[in-house]
């Protein structure tokens, strides 16, 4: 770690490369988020592959590896590819995915032919154009990185300036037209920004992997939020972090391309997001589902104990009936092992008392079981009388029955419960309920 810090502090070229890849990651993440929601992520892949023939043509024309000239060539062919996709989609029966595959393969194949021709020439065999395939950020000089960093900053600034308009256009194009927004111009501008992001990143990440820089951070960010604004910020952060870690790792290795390590880092962040994101993470969902299932089983045990205690109360007047385990097993159908675990959990929650002859509901347990039983029976009433009660409002109805006995709806529900002999017999004392609440 100390060696890394010392290299960053002492090596100016490393600092520039690090800054350039981080800004590239931010720009890719920001634009990739919008492209993802507009379902245009794969256009970035086609543009990245289409940039290769532009790079080769620019080199053949200039005869030297001038980054500005190469980027201009890449921009021209990238824009041409993007607008060819739009043209094919709008004027033919081909769908967008087919048009993307067609343009990608044609342009990239033409680029490989040109790259082969360049590498066979006397001046081209040492040109280093093959670095554009997988990227080689460590080979960038200060002026190259300054150009990349400046372009990335401009892209981030323009996207922030037009964020509201792009947001409306992304989620509701018809509404955007109704507001009088120049939707065609905004579409053109966004595609241009997307092409520019691809073009400035191809030397660092390469034409093959540049699409991953647009897609992966934005997909990872999507797991963390439902807000486009937050998604853009998180995606930009993931892109910057990927650029930073990938650059540092490739700097310490001999002949290691930067692009693959940046993409691998972004992929690791994606898997972390997919597993541990608070709302959509797979492991998070699994844990929540397990907790929910456990809580549901505990409530089922409470309702089962309440029903057995209620039946005993109606026949003998005993409010604190100790239910034997065999009766609980018969009532619920759980295995003895699972039932023991649930009963011990309920004892810890102070809902049950345990004795040698069985288990009985505590005062807190009677209150909780009464509420659960009342909720279940009110749900049944709502299903039987759909013309009077909306099933979706059953929670509100239950709350009123428990707290507002004088409410007309409460009186009607209580009347129906009594009519069908569904009124819970073991009702907790009002004062006791108030004390517990």
C-alpha positions as a Python dict, from the first residue, in 0.01 Angstrom:
ca = {
    (1, 'X'): (0, 0, 0),
    (2, 'X'): (285, 237, 84),
    (3, 'X'): (447, 164, -253),
    (4, 'X'): (122, 254, -427),
    (5, 'X'): (89, 582, -239),
    (6, 'X'): (454, 671, -305),
    (7, 'X'): (421, 601, -676),
    (8, 'X'): (108, 814, -702),
    (9, 'X'): (269, 1100, -510),
    (10, 'X'): (604, 1092, -690),
    (11, 'X'): (519, 993, -1047),
    (12, 'X'): (350, 1275, -1241),
    (13, 'X'): (261, 1047, -1532),
    (14, 'X'): (84, 802, -1297),
    (15, 'X'): (-112, 1092, -1151),
    (16, 'X'): (-227, 1203, -1496),
    (17, 'X'): (-322, 852, -1604),
    (18, 'X'): (-511, 801, -1278),
    (19, 'X'): (-697, 1129, -1319),
    (20, 'X'): (-780, 1050, -1682),
    (21, 'X'): (-919, 701, -1614),
    (22, 'X'): (-1119, 824, -1315),
    (23, 'X'): (-1279, 1103, -1519),
    (24, 'X'): (-1338, 854, -1800),
    (25, 'X'): (-1507, 622, -1549),
    (26, 'X'): (-1730, 903, -1423),
    (27, 'X'): (-1828, 1010, -1776),
    (28, 'X'): (-1896, 649, -1881),
    (29, 'X'): (-2103, 581, -1570),
    (30, 'X'): (-2310, 898, -1605),
    (31, 'X'): (-2387, 854, -1975),
    (32, 'X'): (-2420, 476, -1939),
    (33, 'X'): (-2698, 519, -1680),
    (34, 'X'): (-2907, 723, -1921),
    (35, 'X'): (-2825, 490, -2211),
    (36, 'X'): (-2927, 189, -2000),
    (37, 'X'): (-3269, 337, -1919),
    (38, 'X'): (-3313, 444, -2283),
    (39, 'X'): (-3228, 84, -2386),
    (40, 'X'): (-2936, 212, -2594),
    (41, 'X'): (-2648, 46, -2408),
    (42, 'X'): (-2550, -175, -2702),
    (43, 'X'): (-2521, 129, -2928),
    (44, 'X'): (-2210, 212, -2725),
    (45, 'X'): (-2071, -132, -2811),
    (46, 'X'): (-2134, -77, -3182),
    (47, 'X'): (-1979, 272, -3168),
    (48, 'X'): (-1670, 139, -2987),
    (49, 'X'): (-1611, -126, -3254),
    (50, 'X'): (-1690, 122, -3532),
    (51, 'X'): (-1420, 358, -3402),
    (52, 'X'): (-1144, 120, -3515),
    (53, 'X'): (-1167, 192, -3892),
    (54, 'X'): (-1170, 566, -3819),
    (55, 'X'): (-849, 531, -3619),
    (56, 'X'): (-681, 335, -3897),
    (57, 'X'): (-795, 574, -4170),
    (58, 'X'): (-672, 874, -3968),
    (59, 'X'): (-332, 707, -3927),
    (60, 'X'): (-311, 626, -4299),
    (61, 'X'): (-390, 988, -4384),
    (62, 'X'): (-157, 1156, -4133),
    (63, 'X'): (116, 892, -4126),
    (64, 'X'): (170, 940, -3752),
    (65, 'X'): (10, 845, -3422),
    (66, 'X'): (-137, 1182, -3331),
    (67, 'X'): (-401, 1126, -3064),
    (68, 'X'): (-609, 1424, -3176),
    (69, 'X'): (-616, 1303, -3537),
    (70, 'X'): (-694, 946, -3432),
    (71, 'X'): (-977, 1059, -3206),
    (72, 'X'): (-1123, 1275, -3482),
    (73, 'X'): (-1122, 974, -3714),
    (74, 'X'): (-1278, 756, -3443),
    (75, 'X'): (-1545, 1020, -3378),
    (76, 'X'): (-1642, 1041, -3744),
    (77, 'X'): (-1685, 667, -3792),
    (78, 'X'): (-1846, 632, -3448),
    (79, 'X'): (-2106, 897, -3528),
    (80, 'X'): (-2160, 743, -3869),
    (81, 'X'): (-2224, 403, -3708),
    (82, 'X'): (-2466, 549, -3451),
    (83, 'X'): (-2669, 733, -3711),
    (84, 'X'): (-2664, 433, -3946),
    (85, 'X'): (-2825, 230, -3667),
    (86, 'X'): (-3090, 499, -3616),
    (87, 'X'): (-3150, 525, -3992),
    (88, 'X'): (-3184, 147, -4042),
    (89, 'X'): (-3420, 118, -3746),
    (90, 'X'): (-3646, 403, -3857),
    (91, 'X'): (-3661, 325, -4230),
    (92, 'X'): (-3669, -57, -4243),
    (93, 'X'): (-3838, -352, -4080),
    (94, 'X'): (-3518, -441, -3894),
    (95, 'X'): (-3523, -399, -3518),
    (96, 'X'): (-3256, -210, -3326),
    (97, 'X'): (-3068, -518, -3201),
    (98, 'X'): (-3038, -648, -3557),
    (99, 'X'): (-2918, -310, -3684),
    (100, 'X'): (-2659, -291, -3404),
    (101, 'X'): (-2521, -636, -3487),
    (102, 'X'): (-2507, -549, -3857),
    (103, 'X'): (-2325, -218, -3811),
    (104, 'X'): (-2092, -355, -3543),
    (105, 'X'): (-1975, -650, -3751),
    (106, 'X'): (-1939, -451, -4075),
    (107, 'X'): (-1745, -161, -3922),
    (108, 'X'): (-1527, -378, -3698),
    (109, 'X'): (-1447, -616, -3980),
    (110, 'X'): (-1347, -323, -4200),
    (111, 'X'): (-1137, -190, -3911),
    (112, 'X'): (-951, -522, -3871),
    (113, 'X'): (-874, -522, -4246),
    (114, 'X'): (-734, -168, -4222),
    (115, 'X'): (-538, -252, -3904),
    (116, 'X'): (-380, -549, -4080),
    (117, 'X'): (-283, -324, -4371),
    (118, 'X'): (-135, -66, -4133),
    (119, 'X'): (65, -326, -3938),
    (120, 'X'): (211, -464, -4264),
    (121, 'X'): (342, -124, -4370),
    (122, 'X'): (692, -12, -4277),
    (123, 'X'): (574, 281, -4067),
    (124, 'X'): (271, 110, -3919),
    (125, 'X'): (424, -202, -3769),
    (126, 'X'): (550, 0, -3473),
    (127, 'X'): (264, 246, -3457),
    (128, 'X'): (105, 84, -3155),
    (129, 'X'): (-245, 104, -3302),
    (130, 'X'): (-318, -243, -3169),
    (131, 'X'): (-324, -82, -2824),
    (132, 'X'): (-665, 48, -2920),
    (133, 'X'): (-800, -309, -2921),
    (134, 'X'): (-760, -372, -2546),
    (135, 'X'): (-635, -34, -2426),
    (136, 'X'): (-305, 67, -2272),
    (137, 'X'): (-346, 365, -2043),
    (138, 'X'): (7, 330, -1907),
    (139, 'X'): (144, 424, -2250),
    (140, 'X'): (-36, 760, -2252),
    (141, 'X'): (176, 1072, -2225),
    (142, 'X'): (80, 1383, -2033),
    (143, 'X'): (-75, 1569, -2327),
    (144, 'X'): (-284, 1266, -2423),
    (145, 'X'): (-420, 1233, -2071),
    (146, 'X'): (-492, 1606, -2051),
    (147, 'X'): (-694, 1579, -2371),
    (148, 'X'): (-888, 1278, -2237),
    (149, 'X'): (-946, 1437, -1897),
    (150, 'X'): (-1061, 1765, -2052),
    (151, 'X'): (-1302, 1587, -2288),
    (152, 'X'): (-1440, 1374, -2004),
    (153, 'X'): (-1497, 1683, -1790),
    (154, 'X'): (-1681, 1855, -2077),
    (155, 'X'): (-1905, 1548, -2122),
    (156, 'X'): (-1989, 1539, -1751),
    (157, 'X'): (-2060, 1915, -1751),
    (158, 'X'): (-2290, 1902, -2058),
    (159, 'X'): (-2478, 1599, -1920),
    (160, 'X'): (-2533, 1780, -1589),
    (161, 'X'): (-2648, 2092, -1773),
    (162, 'X'): (-2908, 1898, -1974),
    (163, 'X'): (-2994, 1643, -1705),
    (164, 'X'): (-3357, 1751, -1655),
    (165, 'X'): (-3430, 1749, -2028),
    (166, 'X'): (-3262, 1411, -2078),
    (167, 'X'): (-3453, 1272, -1779),
    (168, 'X'): (-3789, 1375, -1925),
    (169, 'X'): (-3690, 1244, -2269),
    (170, 'X'): (-3579, 911, -2117),
    (171, 'X'): (-3896, 836, -1920),
    (172, 'X'): (-4169, 1003, -2130),
    (173, 'X'): (-4074, 1113, -2485),
    (174, 'X'): (-4436, 1206, -2563),
    (175, 'X'): (-4453, 1434, -2259),
    (176, 'X'): (-4118, 1587, -2362),
    (177, 'X'): (-4263, 1671, -2704),
    (178, 'X'): (-4573, 1813, -2536),
    (179, 'X'): (-4351, 2045, -2331),
    (180, 'X'): (-4199, 2175, -2652),
    (181, 'X'): (-3856, 2022, -2597),
    (182, 'X'): (-3649, 1968, -2913),
    (183, 'X'): (-3654, 1590, -2882),
    (184, 'X'): (-3479, 1524, -3214),
    (185, 'X'): (-3197, 1762, -3120),
    (186, 'X'): (-3170, 1611, -2772),
    (187, 'X'): (-3152, 1260, -2921),
    (188, 'X'): (-2881, 1376, -3160),
    (189, 'X'): (-2692, 1544, -2876),
    (190, 'X'): (-2713, 1243, -2647),
    (191, 'X'): (-2587, 1008, -2918),
    (192, 'X'): (-2302, 1250, -2982),
    (193, 'X'): (-2213, 1254, -2611),
    (194, 'X'): (-2226, 874, -2605),
    (195, 'X'): (-1997, 854, -2908),
    (196, 'X'): (-1759, 1107, -2751),
    (197, 'X'): (-1744, 904, -2427),
    (198, 'X'): (-1659, 592, -2626),
    (199, 'X'): (-1397, 769, -2836),
    (200, 'X'): (-1207, 922, -2545),
    (201, 'X'): (-1203, 589, -2364),
    (202, 'X'): (-1086, 354, -2636),
    (203, 'X'): (-713, 412, -2579),
    (204, 'X'): (-747, 342, -2207),
    (205, 'X'): (-999, 58, -2220),
    (206, 'X'): (-997, -50, -2585),
    (207, 'X'): (-1267, -81, -2847),
    (208, 'X'): (-1368, -431, -2737),
    (209, 'X'): (-1419, -352, -2369),
    (210, 'X'): (-1540, 8, -2387),
    (211, 'X'): (-1903, -105, -2393),
    (212, 'X'): (-1848, -269, -2054),
    (213, 'X'): (-1748, 69, -1910),
    (214, 'X'): (-2081, 211, -2023),
    (215, 'X'): (-2296, -81, -1913),
    (216, 'X'): (-2140, -241, -1603),
    (217, 'X'): (-2122, 57, -1360),
    (218, 'X'): (-2475, 165, -1453),
    (219, 'X'): (-2620, -185, -1402),
    (220, 'X'): (-2441, -206, -1067),
    (221, 'X'): (-2583, 134, -967),
    (222, 'X'): (-2934, 26, -1068),
    (223, 'X'): (-2934, -226, -782),
    (224, 'X'): (-2891, 52, -523),
    (225, 'X'): (-3164, 301, -612),
    (226, 'X'): (-3484, 377, -803),
    (227, 'X'): (-3389, 743, -858),
    (228, 'X'): (-3216, 840, -1183),
    (229, 'X'): (-3028, 1122, -1009),
    (230, 'X'): (-2887, 890, -744),
    (231, 'X'): (-2823, 622, -1004),
    (232, 'X'): (-2612, 862, -1211),
    (233, 'X'): (-2406, 961, -905),
    (234, 'X'): (-2353, 600, -791),
    (235, 'X'): (-2270, 487, -1145),
    (236, 'X'): (-2017, 768, -1181),
    (237, 'X'): (-1860, 669, -848),
    (238, 'X'): (-1837, 303, -954),
    (239, 'X'): (-1684, 408, -1286),
    (240, 'X'): (-1424, 628, -1114),
    (241, 'X'): (-1341, 353, -864),
    (242, 'X'): (-1303, 99, -1144),
    (243, 'X'): (-1072, 334, -1336),
    (244, 'X'): (-861, 402, -1029),
    (245, 'X'): (-817, 40, -917),
    (246, 'X'): (-767, -93, -1271),
    (247, 'X'): (-502, 168, -1347),
    (248, 'X'): (-310, 103, -1024),
    (249, 'X'): (-315, -275, -1074),
    (250, 'X'): (-199, -254, -1437),
    (251, 'X'): (75, -6, -1344),
    (252, 'X'): (241, -261, -1114),
    (253, 'X'): (242, -538, -1373),
    (254, 'X'): (472, -580, -1670),
    (255, 'X'): (282, -560, -1998),
    (256, 'X'): (-60, -570, -1834),
    (257, 'X'): (-331, -392, -2031),
    (258, 'X'): (-526, -138, -1828),
    (259, 'X'): (-865, -192, -1994),
    (260, 'X'): (-924, -551, -1880),
    (261, 'X'): (-838, -467, -1519),
    (262, 'X'): (-1073, -167, -1521),
    (263, 'X'): (-1353, -385, -1657),
    (264, 'X'): (-1278, -666, -1408),
    (265, 'X'): (-1298, -414, -1123),
    (266, 'X'): (-1631, -285, -1256),
    (267, 'X'): (-1755, -644, -1280),
    (268, 'X'): (-1656, -713, -918),
    (269, 'X'): (-1851, -403, -812),
    (270, 'X'): (-2147, -532, -1013),
    (271, 'X'): (-2141, -869, -835),
    (272, 'X'): (-2113, -697, -496),
    (273, 'X'): (-2414, -483, -586),
    (274, 'X'): (-2608, -781, -717),
    (275, 'X'): (-2553, -970, -392),
    (276, 'X'): (-2554, -703, -120),
    (277, 'X'): (-2758, -404, -241),
    (278, 'X'): (-3010, -315, 34),
    (279, 'X'): (-3328, -354, -174),
    (280, 'X'): (-3246, -567, -480),
    (281, 'X'): (-2940, -764, -367),
    (282, 'X'): (-2989, -1140, -397),
    (283, 'X'): (-2844, -1216, -55),
    (284, 'X'): (-3035, -925, 97),
    (285, 'X'): (-3359, -1055, -53),
    (286, 'X'): (-3279, -1405, 71),
    (287, 'X'): (-3217, -1280, 426),
    (288, 'X'): (-3536, -1073, 421),
    (289, 'X'): (-3734, -1368, 288),
    (290, 'X'): (-3593, -1595, 560),
    (291, 'X'): (-3679, -1342, 831),
    (292, 'X'): (-4027, -1295, 683),
    (293, 'X'): (-4087, -1670, 667),
    (294, 'X'): (-3967, -1708, 1026),
    (295, 'X'): (-4197, -1429, 1144),
    (296, 'X'): (-4488, -1582, 951),
    (297, 'X'): (-4432, -1922, 1113),
    (298, 'X'): (-4418, -1762, 1458),
    (299, 'X'): (-4748, -1586, 1390),
    (300, 'X'): (-4899, -1914, 1272),
    (301, 'X'): (-4795, -2080, 1598),
    (302, 'X'): (-4947, -1795, 1798),
    (303, 'X'): (-5274, -1818, 1606),
    (304, 'X'): (-5275, -2197, 1649),
    (305, 'X'): (-5221, -2169, 2024),
    (306, 'X'): (-5487, -1901, 2043),
    (307, 'X'): (-5739, -2120, 1860),
    (308, 'X'): (-5674, -2416, 2093),
    (309, 'X'): (-5690, -2191, 2400),
    (310, 'X'): (-6008, -2030, 2267),
    (311, 'X'): (-6176, -2368, 2222),
    (312, 'X'): (-6078, -2469, 2577),
    (313, 'X'): (-6205, -2137, 2713),
    (314, 'X'): (-6544, -2181, 2543),
    (315, 'X'): (-6587, -2530, 2694),
    (316, 'X'): (-6435, -2484, 3041),
    (317, 'X'): (-6383, -2110, 3093),
    (318, 'X'): (-6007, -2159, 3145),
    (319, 'X'): (-5824, -1851, 3009),
    (320, 'X'): (-5473, -1988, 3066),
    (321, 'X'): (-5493, -2330, 2909),
    (322, 'X'): (-5158, -2512, 2885),
    (323, 'X'): (-5154, -2667, 2539),
    (324, 'X'): (-4966, -2999, 2504),
    (325, 'X'): (-4709, -3025, 2227),
    (326, 'X'): (-4893, -3308, 2052),
    (327, 'X'): (-5199, -3085, 2009),
    (328, 'X'): (-4985, -2806, 1862),
    (329, 'X'): (-4818, -3053, 1624),
    (330, 'X'): (-5157, -3182, 1513),
    (331, 'X'): (-5293, -2828, 1472),
    (332, 'X'): (-5003, -2685, 1268),
    (333, 'X'): (-4839, -2981, 1099),
    (334, 'X'): (-4482, -2865, 1174),
    (335, 'X'): (-4201, -3106, 1250),
    (336, 'X'): (-4117, -3138, 1619),
    (337, 'X'): (-3772, -2989, 1566),
    (338, 'X'): (-3900, -2679, 1386),
    (339, 'X'): (-4181, -2636, 1637),
    (340, 'X'): (-3937, -2646, 1930),
    (341, 'X'): (-3731, -2367, 1772),
    (342, 'X'): (-4038, -2152, 1713),
    (343, 'X'): (-4169, -2209, 2066),
    (344, 'X'): (-3833, -2108, 2215),
    (345, 'X'): (-3834, -1792, 2003),
    (346, 'X'): (-4183, -1705, 2127),
    (347, 'X'): (-4073, -1764, 2487),
    (348, 'X'): (-3784, -1518, 2432),
    (349, 'X'): (-4037, -1270, 2293),
    (350, 'X'): (-4237, -1318, 2618),
    (351, 'X'): (-4543, -1438, 2427),
    (352, 'X'): (-4545, -1786, 2588),
    (353, 'X'): (-4502, -1953, 2925),
    (354, 'X'): (-4356, -2305, 2940),
    (355, 'X'): (-4443, -2567, 3200),
    (356, 'X'): (-4412, -2942, 3234),
    (357, 'X'): (-4757, -3001, 3087),
    (358, 'X'): (-4724, -2768, 2787),
    (359, 'X'): (-4729, -2404, 2677),
    (360, 'X'): (-4971, -2123, 2758),
    (361, 'X'): (-5007, -1772, 2618),
    (362, 'X'): (-4879, -1489, 2835),
    (363, 'X'): (-5072, -1163, 2866),
    (364, 'X'): (-4858, -1018, 2589),
    (365, 'X'): (-4911, -1338, 2388),
    (366, 'X'): (-5290, -1321, 2426),
    (367, 'X'): (-5286, -960, 2304),
    (368, 'X'): (-5064, -1039, 2004),
    (369, 'X'): (-5252, -1358, 1915),
    (370, 'X'): (-5585, -1179, 1954),
    (371, 'X'): (-5474, -910, 1706),
    (372, 'X'): (-5344, -1169, 1459),
    (373, 'X'): (-5662, -1375, 1485),
    (374, 'X'): (-5880, -1067, 1449),
    (375, 'X'): (-5684, -963, 1140),
    (376, 'X'): (-5725, -1307, 984),
    (377, 'X'): (-6097, -1323, 1051),
    (378, 'X'): (-6156, -968, 926),
    (379, 'X'): (-5979, -1069, 603),
    (380, 'X'): (-6227, -1356, 569),
    (381, 'X'): (-6516, -1115, 629),
    (382, 'X'): (-6382, -881, 360),
    (383, 'X'): (-6367, -1173, 115),
    (384, 'X'): (-6722, -1281, 196),
    (385, 'X'): (-6861, -926, 170),
    (386, 'X'): (-6667, -775, -118),
    (387, 'X'): (-6958, -546, -199),
    (388, 'X'): (-6915, -373, 139),
    (389, 'X'): (-6542, -395, 207),
    (390, 'X'): (-6237, -359, -14),
    (391, 'X'): (-5988, -636, 50),
    (392, 'X'): (-5699, -394, -10),
    (393, 'X'): (-5823, -186, 285),
    (394, 'X'): (-5836, -477, 530),
    (395, 'X'): (-5537, -345, 726),
    (396, 'X'): (-5713, -12, 775),
    (397, 'X'): (-6035, -191, 873),
    (398, 'X'): (-5845, -406, 1124),
    (399, 'X'): (-5681, -99, 1274),
    (400, 'X'): (-6019, 70, 1316),
    (401, 'X'): (-6173, -239, 1476),
    (402, 'X'): (-5886, -250, 1726),
    (403, 'X'): (-5876, 122, 1807),
    (404, 'X'): (-6209, 285, 1715),
    (405, 'X'): (-6497, 73, 1857),
    (406, 'X'): (-6751, 352, 1791),
    (407, 'X'): (-6673, 382, 1421),
    (408, 'X'): (-6967, 271, 1196),
    (409, 'X'): (-6742, 44, 993),
    (410, 'X'): (-6613, -114, 1314),
    (411, 'X'): (-6966, -180, 1434),
    (412, 'X'): (-7059, -341, 1103),
    (413, 'X'): (-6752, -568, 1105),
    (414, 'X'): (-6812, -670, 1467),
    (415, 'X'): (-7175, -745, 1380),
    (416, 'X'): (-7067, -973, 1094),
    (417, 'X'): (-6809, -1145, 1313),
    (418, 'X'): (-7079, -1221, 1569),
    (419, 'X'): (-7321, -1331, 1298),
    (420, 'X'): (-7072, -1592, 1170),
    (421, 'X'): (-6956, -1691, 1523),
    (422, 'X'): (-6607, -1560, 1437),
    (423, 'X'): (-6565, -1313, 1723),
    (424, 'X'): (-6242, -1401, 1910),
    (425, 'X'): (-6344, -1533, 2252),
    (426, 'X'): (-6018, -1458, 2435),
    (427, 'X'): (-6023, -1078, 2424),
    (428, 'X'): (-5749, -897, 2621),
    (429, 'X'): (-5861, -651, 2889),
    (430, 'X'): (-5872, -290, 2763),
    (431, 'X'): (-5663, -155, 3047),
    (432, 'X'): (-5405, -427, 2997),
    (433, 'X'): (-5382, -343, 2627),
    (434, 'X'): (-5331, 25, 2706),
    (435, 'X'): (-5058, -60, 2955),
    (436, 'X'): (-4873, -280, 2708),
    (437, 'X'): (-4898, -21, 2429),
}
